């Protein structure tokens, strides 16, 4: 009998402890809900409530909004215990027994979900979002914490967590509210995109290097053949039309040489893009004259395309435009602007190049008589692989890969300069870049 009485007393003590804990949780829950209700009322209705029925109605409305939110929402007590969680939270963590889960202390809940940071490292307790908010931090959209955790069924989930402390009228922290936004799918897509980009860059690098060697060999053989053909002389009593055949062979070899030059430029673009993506585009910076670089690029194009008119509006002969730059790379930019202007304007249109001194900057612009560009197209011009839809080649041959302007933009940016385009549909385009004077 005495043993039974003793057991009943022990059971009664445990029941009292349980009731005290439940009462404390209920009190903290009510404090948080009352504070949330007060905040809602201050925003929606500053007039005093007239009767208890209005309180009940708004309480029901607040509960309905709380439970229908797509993002997981949790209200915490100062101790870190969960006072209230909406359905989205239980769905996110795949919790089938909500009451059993929320009754566990914070440390136990943390061990169940294995919280890790963005790098996959386990998070120390002081870095848990709920602990930061309970210390008074506000985790807004710009400060949202990325957390990786494991759901009850063993799946890995990533979430952006934002939150804020709940304070009473005296400013004391009485709890915390945290919102969990599931970003698992977005993160997976971003990771796939990064991996695909990495593989594409590797492919471009390998392909361009593999293409460069045979192209160099072909070009060398063509030049050798041209020299051999040129050295051939007409033998005495040679067949009729011998000289014409040699001329035809020379012309065919010249055409092949031009095509190899075009392919070499494309391969060079691929190599440059792979270097840019790997942050390995090196510059050989020296003191040079931008005006002289531009003049040489113009002369090269006049020689390469003798049937086109390229006007150069130069600075006076006694004016130098000293810059610190990689002369070959800057020449590459001028040449790209020129070849585009020649390619996308009719053969009878003049291409104009202007060299200017503008304060502490030197500017080079290339104007064509092409179809012009819409404002929408201008926004994307400098992007990798972008080609303006509907724009056809007006003269010459060879279709670009949409890499030239992207490379030009990168080269000028590395020189601390600027690039731009001024264009209207039907009125041609002016591509320009400016560099700081040395």
RODREN-384321 format. One record per residue: x, y, z of N, C-alpha, C, O in turn; residue in three letters. Coordinates in steps of 0.1 Angstrom, whole numbers, plus 5000, padded with zeros to 4 digits. Example, Ala and Ser with C-alpha at 12.3 -4.5 7.8 and 13.67 -1.06 7.14 Angstrom:
BEGIN
513249435078512349555078513249675078514249675085ala512849785071513749895071512950005079513450115080ser
***
This chain:
BEGIN
500849885000500050005000500950125000500750224992unk501950125009502850245010503550264997503750384993unk503950154990504650174977503750234967504150314959unk502450194967501550254957501350394960501250474950unk501250434973501050584976502250664971502150774966unk503450604973504650674969504650694954505050794949unk504250584946504250604932503250704927503450784918unk502050704934501050814931501650954933501351044925unk502350964944502951104947503951144936503951254931unk504751044932505751074921505051114908505451204901unk504051034905503251064892502651204893502551274883unk502051234905501451364907502451474905502151584899unk503751454910504751564908505051584893505151694888unk505151464885505451474871504351544864504551624854unk503051514868501951584861501951734864501651814855unk502351774876502451914879503451984871503252094866unk504651914869505651974861505251994847505452094841unk504551894841504051894828503052014826503152084816unk502152024836501152134835501852264836501452364829unk502852284844503552404845504252444832504252554827unk504852344825505552364812504552404802504752504794unk503352334801502352374792501752514794501552584785unk501652544807501152684810502152784806501752894801unk503452754808504452854803504452874788504552984783unk504352764781504352764766503052844762503152924752unk501952814768500752884764500853034767500353114759unk501453074778501653214781502553284771502253394766unk503653214767504553274757503853284744504053384736unk503053184740502353184728501353294727501253364717unk500653314738499653424739500353554738499753644731unk501453574744502153694743502553734729502353844724unk503053634722503453654708502253684699502353774691unk501153604701499953634693499353764696498853834687unk499353804709498753934712499554044706499054144701unk500954034707501754134701501554144686501454254680unk501454024679501154024665499854084662499754164652unk498854054670497554124668497654274670497054344662unk498354314680498554464682499154524670498754634666unk500254464665500954524653499954524641499954624634unk499154424639498254424628497254534630496854594620unk496754544642495754654644496254794642495554874637unk497554814646498154944644498354974629498255094626unk498454874621498654904607497254914600497154994591unk496354834604495054834596493954914603493054964596unk494054944616492955014622493455074635493655004645unk493655204635494155264647493055294657493355344669unk491755274654490755304663490655194673490855084670unk490255224686490055114696488955024692487955054686unk489154894696488154794693486954814702487054854714unk485754794696484554824703484054704712483354724722unk484354584707483854474714484754354712485554354703unk484554244720485354124719485154054706486053984701unk483954064700483653994687484654034676485053954668unk484954164676485954214666487254154668487954124658unk487654134680488954074684488953934678489953884672unk487853864681487753724676487853714661488553624656unk487153804654487153794640488553824634488953754625unk489153924639490553954634491553844638492453814631unk491353784650492153674654492053554644493053494640unk490853524640490553414631491153454617491753364611unk491053584613491553624600493053604600493653564590unk493753654611495153644612495653494612496653464606unk494853404619495253264619495153214605495953124601unk494053254597493853204584495053244575495553164567unk495453374576496553414567497753344571498553304562unk498053324584499253254589499353114583500453074579unk498253044583498252904578498252894563498552784558unk497852994556497752984541498953044534499053034522unk499953094542501153144535501953034529502052924534unk502453064517503252954510504652934516505152824517unk505153044522506453024529506252974543505153014549unk507152904548507052844561507252964571508253044570unk506452964582506453074591506453014605505652924608unk507353054614507453004628507553114638508353214636unk506853104649506953194660507653124671507253014675unk508753184676509553124687509353204700509153324700unk509453134711509553194724510953234727511853194720unk511253324737512653364740513553244743514753254740unk512953134747513853014750514252944737515052844738unk513652974726513852904714512852794711512852734700unk511852774720510852684718509852734708509652854706unk509252644700508252684690506952704696506352614703unk506352824694505052864699504052824689502952774691unk504352864676503352844665504152824652505152894650unk503652734644504252714631503052684621502052624624unk503152744609502152714599502252584592503252514593unk501352554583501352424576502452414567503052304565unk502852534561503952524551505252484558506152414551unk505452514570506652474578506652324579507752264577unk505552264583505552114584505752044571506351944570unk505152104560505352054547506852054543507351964537unk507452174546508852194542509752084548510652034542unk509552064561510351964568509851824568510451734573unk508751804561508051674560507751614574508051494577unk507251694582506951664596505551604597504551674593unk505351474601504051414601503451424615502251414616unk504251444625503751454639504151594644505151604652unk503451704641503851834645503951854660504951914665unk503051804667503051824682504251764688504951814697unk504551644683505751574689507051644685507951644693unk507051704674508251784669508451914677509551934683unk507451994679507552124685507752114700508252204706unk507451994706507551984720509051954724509451954736unk509851924714511251894717512052024719511652124713unk513052024727513852144729514652184716514752094707unk515052304716515752354703516952274699517052244687unk517752234709518952154705518552024699519251974689unk517551954704517151824698516551844684516851764675unk515751954682515251984669516352004659516351964647unk517352084663518552114654519251984650519651974639unk519351894659520051764656519251684646519851604638unk517951694646517151624637517351674622517351594613unk517451804621517551864607518951894602519151924590unk519951874611521351894606521552024599521952024587unk521352134605521552264598523052284594523952264602unk523152334582524452364576524452504569523352544565unk525552564568525652694561525752674546525652554541unk525952784538526052774524527152684519527052624508unk528252674527529352594523529252444527530052364525unk528052414534527852274538528452244551528552134556unk528952354559529552334572528452334583527652424582unk528552244593527552254603527652394610528652444613unk526452444614526352574619526452574635525752494641unk527352654641527352654655526052724660525452794653unk525752694673524452744679524352894678523252944675unk525452964680525253114680524953164666524553284665unk525153084656524953134642523553094637523153134626unk522853014645521452974641520653094639520653184647unk519853104628519053224626518153264637518053374641unk517553164644516653194655517453254667516853344673unk518653214669519453274680519853414676519853504685unk520153434663520553574659519353674661519553784666unk518153624657516953714658516653734673516253844677unk516753634681516453644696517453744702517253794713unk518653764696519653854701519353994697519954094701unk518354014688517954144683518154174669517854284664unk518854074661519054104647517854094639516854024642unk517854164628516754154618517354104605518254164599unk516853984601517353924589516353964577515353894575unk516654064570515754114559516154044546516953954546unk515554094535515854024522517254034518517853944512unk517954144522519354164518520254084528521354054524unk519754054539520553974549520053834552520553764561unk519153784543518653654545519753554545520653554537unk519553454554520553354556520253224548519053174548unk521153174540520953054533521352934542522452924547unk520352844544520552734553520252604545519352594537unk521052504547520852374542520552274553521252274563unk519452204552519052114563518451984557518051984545unk518251884566517751754561516251744567516051764579unk515351704558513951694562513751554570514751474570unk512551534575512351414583512451284574512551184580unk512251304561512351184553513751174546513851094537unk514651254551516051234546516451314534517551294529unk515551404529515951484517516651614522516451664533unk517451664513518151784516517451904510517051904498unk517252004518516452124514517352254517518052254527unk517252344508517952474510516852584511515852584504unk517052674520516052784523516752914526517752914533unk516153024521516453154526515653184538514453174538unk516353224549515653244561515753394565516853454566unk514553464567514553594571513653604584512853514587unk513853704592513153704605513353834612514253914609unk512653854623512753974632512253934646511453844647unk512854004655512453984669511054044672510654134666unk510353984682509054034686509354114699509954054708unk508854234700509154314712507854364718506854384712unk507854384732506754434738506854594738507754644731unk505854654744505854804744507054864750507454984746unk507754794759508954854765510154824757511254864760unk510054744746511154714737511854594741512854554734unk511354514750511954394754511654284744510454274739unk512554194741512354084732511453974738511953924748unk510353944733509453844738509353724729508553634732unk510053724718510053614709510653644696511253754694unk510453564686510953584672510053524662509353424665unk510053584650509353524639510353504628511053594624unk510353384622511253344611510353294599509453224601unk510753334587510153294575511153204567512353254566unk510753094563511653004555511152994541510052954538unk511953044531511653034517512452934510513652934510unk511752834505512452714499513052754485512352804476unk514352744485515152784473515852664467516852684459unk515452544471516152424466516252414451517252394445unk515052434445515052414430515852524423516652494414unk515852644428516652754422518052724424518852754414unk518452684435519952654438520352544429521552544424unk519552444427519952324418520052374404521052334397unk519152464399519252514386520552604384521252594374unk520852684395522052764394523252674393524252704386unk523352574401524452484401524652414388525752394383unk523452374382523552304368524052404358524852374349unk523652534359524052634350525552664351526252674341unk526052664364527452684366528252564360529352584354unk527752444362528452324357528452324342529452294336unk527352354336527252364321528152474315528752444305unk528252584322529152694317530552644318531352674309unk530852584329532252534331532652434320533752434314unk531752344317531952244307532052304293532952274285unk531252404290531252474278532552554276533152554265unk533052614287534352684286535452594284536452624276unk535452474290536452374288536452324273537452314267unk535252304268535152264254535652364245536452334235unk535352494247535852604238537352614239537952634228unk537852594251539352604252540052494244540952514237unk539552364246540152254240539952264225540852234217unk538652294220538352294206539252404199539752374188unk539352524205540052624199541552594197542152624187unk542152534208543552494207543752384196544752384189unk542852284196542952184186542752234172543352184162unk541952344170541752394157542952484152543252494140unk543552554162544652644159545752574151546352634142unk546252454156547352394150547152354135547952394127unk546052284131545852264117545652384108546052394097unk545052494114544852614107546152684103546352734093unk547052674113548352734111549152654100549752714091unk548952524100549652444090549052474076549852484066unk547752484075547052504062547552644057547852654045unk547552744066547952874061549352884056549652944046unk550252804063551652804059551852734046552552784037unk551052624043551152564030550552644019551152644008unk549552724022548952814011549952924008550152943996unk550652984017551653084015552853024007553353093998unk553252904011554352844003553852813989554652833980unk552652763987552152733973552152863965552452863953unk551752973971551653103964553053143959553153193948unk553953133968555353163964555853083953556553123944unk555552953953556052853943555452893930556052883919unk554152913930553352953917553953083912554153093899unk554153173920554653303915556053293909556453373900unk556853193914558253183908558253103895559253103888unk557153043891557052973879557153073867556453173867unk557953043857558053123845557453053833557452923833unk557053123823556453063811557653003803558553073798unk557552873801558652813793558452853778557352883773unk559552843770559552873756558652763749558752643751unk557752823741556852733734555852663743555352563740unk555552723755554652663764553252663759552952733749unk552352583765550952573760550252703761550552793769unk549252723753548452843753547652853766547152753771unk547552973771546752993783547452953796546852953807unk548752923795549552883806549553003817549352973829unk549753123812549853233821548553263828548453293840unk547453243821546053253827545853153838545253183848unk546353033835546152933845546852963858546452933869unk548153013856548853053868548153163876548153163888unk547653253869546853363875545653313883545353353894unk544953213877543753153883544153083896543553093906unk545253013895545752943907546153033918545753013930unk546753143914547053253924545853303931545853323943unk544753333923543553383928542853283938542353323948unk542853153934542253053942542953043956542353023966unk544353043955545053043967544853163976544853153988unk544653273970544353403978543053393985542853433996unk542053333978540753313984540853213996540253244006unk541553113994541753014005542453084016542153054028unk543453164014544153234024543253334032543353344044unk542253394025541353484032540453404041540053444052unk539953294036539053204044539853154056539253144067unk541053114055541853074066542053184076541953164088unk542153304071542353424080541053444088541053474100unk539853424081538553434089538453334099538053354111unk538853204096538753094105539653114117539353084129unk540853174114541853204125541253304134541553294146unk540553404129539953504138538953444147538853484158unk538153354141537053284149537753204160537253204172unk538753134156539453044166540153134177540153104189unk540653254173541253344182540153394192540453414204unk538953424187537853464195537553364206537353394218unk537453234201537153124211538253114222537953094233unk539553134218540653124227540553244237540653224249unk540153364232540053484241538953464251539053494262unk537853404246536653384255537053284266536653314278unk537653184262538053084273539053144282538953114294unk539953234278540853294287540053394296540353404308unk539153464290538353564299537553484309537553534321unk536953374306536153304315537053244327536553234338unk538253214323539153164333540053264340540953244347unk539653394337540453514342541953504339542753534347unk542253454327543653444322543953524310544953494303unk543153624307543453714296544553814300544253904308unk545753794296546853874300547053994291546853984279unk547554104297547754224289549254254290549854244301unk549854294279551254344279551154494278551254554267unk551054564290550854704290552154784289553154754296unk552154874279553254964276552755104274551555124272unk553755204273553355334269553155334253554155294246unk552055384249551855384234550955504231550455574239unk550655514218549955634213548655574206548755504196unk547455614212546255554206545955604192545455524184unk546355724189546155774175546955684165546455654155unk548255654169549055574160548455434159548455374148unk547955374170547355244169546155244160546055144152unk545355344161544155354152544555374138543955304129unk545555454135545955474121546355344114546055314103unk547155274122547655144116546555044114546554974104unk545555034123544454944121543654984109543154904101unk543455124107542755164095543455134082542855084072unk544755154082545555114070545454974067545454934055unk545554884077545454744075544154704068544054624059unk543054764073541754734067541654794052540954734044unk542254914050542254964036542954874027542554854015unk544054814032544754714024544054584022544054534011unk543354544033542654414032541354424023540954324016unk540654544024539454564016539654684007539054794010unk540454673996540754793989539554863981539654973977unk538454783980537354843972536354923982535354973977unk536654933995535855004004536555134007537755154007unk535655234011536155364014536155384030535055374036unk537255404036537355424050537955564052539155594049unk537155654058537555794061538155804075537455744084unk539255864077539855884090539856034094540556114087unk539056064104539156204109540156204121539856164132unk541356244118542456224127542656354135542156454132unk543456334146543856454154545056514146545656444138unk545356634149546556704142547856614144547956544154unk548656624134549956544134550756564147551456474151unk550756694152551556724164550856684177551456714188unk549756624176548956594189549056444191548756364182unk549556404203549656264206548656224217548256314224unk548256104217547256054227547955944235547655824232unk548755984244549555874251548655794261547855854269unk548755664260547955574269548855464274549955434267unk548555404285549255284289548355164286547255154293unk548755084277547854984272548554874265549754884262unk547854764263548354654254547954694240546854694236unk548954744232548754794219548054694210547154734202unk548454574210547854464202546354444205545554434196unk546054454218544654434222543754554218542654534214unk544354674219543554794215543354794200542254824195unk544354754193544254734178543254634175542454644165unk543154524183542054424181540654484182539754444174unk540454574192539154644193538854724181537754724176unk539854814177539554894165539254814153538354844146unk540054704151539854624139538454554140537754544130unk538054514152536654454153535554554149534654514142unk535654674154534754774151534654804136533654814130unk535854804130535954834115535354714107534654744098unk535754594110535254484102533754464104533054434094unk533254494115531754494117531054604109530054574102unk531654724109531154834101531154804086530154824079unk532254744081532354704067531354594064530754584053unk531254494073530454374070528954414070528154354062unk528454504079527054524080526554654074525454704077unk527354704065526954814057527154784042528054704039unk526454844033526554814019527954854013528554944019unk528354784002529654803997529954953993531054993992unk528855023989529055163985528955263996529055383994unk528755214008528655314020530055334025530955244026unk530255464030531555504036531555464051530555484058unk532655414055532855394070533755504075534855534069unk533355574086534155684091534755644105534055594113unk535955684106536655664119537155804124537755884117unk536855824137537255954143538055934155537655854164unk539156004156539956004168539856144175540056244168unk539556144188539256264195540056274208540256164215unk540356394212540756414226539656484234539156584230unk539256414245538156464253538556474267538456384275unk539156594270539656614284540756524288541856524281unk540556434298541556344302541456204296542056104300unk540556204285540356074278540556094263540456194258unk540955974257541055974242539955874238539655774243unk539255914227538155844222538355804207538755894199unk537955684204537955634190536555594187535955514194unk535955644176534555594172534555554157535355604149unk533755454154533655404141532155404137531355344143unk531855484126530455504122530255424109531055434099unk529155354108528855284096527455334090526755414096unk527155294078525955324072524955204071524255194061unk524955124082524155004082522755034086522255144086unk522054924089520654934092520254994106519155034108unk521255014115520955064128520454964137520154844133unk520354994150520054904160518954964169518955084172unk518054874174516954924183517554934197518654874200unk516855004205517355024219517354884226518254864234unk516454804223516454664230517654584226518254524235unk518054594213519254514209520554574215521454504218unk520554704216521754774222522054724236523254724240unk521054694243521254644257522054514258522854494267unk521854434248522454294248523654284239524254174238unk524054394232525154384223526454324228527154254221unk526754364241528054324246528054194253529054164260unk526954114252526853984259527553884250527653884238unk528053774257528653664250527653594242526553554246unk528053554230527253484220526053554215525153494209unk525953684218524753754213524853804199525853864195unk523953774191523853814177522553884174521453824178unk522554004169521354074167520454004157520853984145unk519253974161518353904151517853994140517654114141unk517853934128517354004116518354094109518054144099unk519554094114520654184108521454084099522053994103unk521454124086522154034076523454104072523554224072unk524354024067525654074062525354144049524754094040unk525854274048525654354036526754334026526554344014unk527954314030529054294021530154204028530154194040unk530954144019531954054024531353914028530253884023unk531953844036531453704039531953674053532653744060unk531353564058531753514071530753554082530453674083unk530253464089529253494100529953474113530653384116unk529853574122530453574135529753484144528753434142unk530453464156529953384166529253464177528753404187unk529253594176528653674186529653694198529153714210unk530953694195531953704206532753834205533253874215unk532853894193533754004191533454124200534454174207unk532254164201531954284210532054244224532454334232unk531754124228531954084242533454084246533854134256unk534354044236535754054239536254194239537054234248unk535754274230536054424230535754484243536554564249unk534554454248534054514261534954474272535354564281unk535354354272536254304283537654364282538254404292unk538154384270539554444268539554584273540454624280unk538554664269538454804273538254814288538754904294unk537354724294537154734308538454704316538754764326unk539254604311540554574317541554694316542454704324unk541254784307542154904305541455024313541855144311unk540455004321539755104328539055214319538955324322unk538655164307537955254298536455224297535955144305unk535855274287534355254285534155234270534855274261unk533055154267532655124254531155164253530455174263unk530755194241529355234239528955224224529755214215unk527655244222527155254208526055354208525155364217unk526055434197524955534194524355494181524955484171unk523055464182522455404170520955424170520255434180unk520355444158518955444156518655354144519355354134unk517455294144517055204133516955284120516255384120unk517655244110517655314097518655424095518755484085unk519455454106520355564105521755524108522655604111unk522055394108523455344110523855344125522955374133unk525055314128525555294142526955354143527755354134unk527155404155528555454158529055374171528455394182unk529955294169530555224180531855304185532655344177unk531955314198533055394203533655334216533055254223unk534855374219535455344232536355454236536955524227unk536555474249537455574254538355524264537955434272unk539555574265540555524274541155644281541355754275unk541555634294542155744301543555764295544355674292unk543955894294545255934290546255904301546055904313unk547455864296548555834306548955964313549855964321unk
***
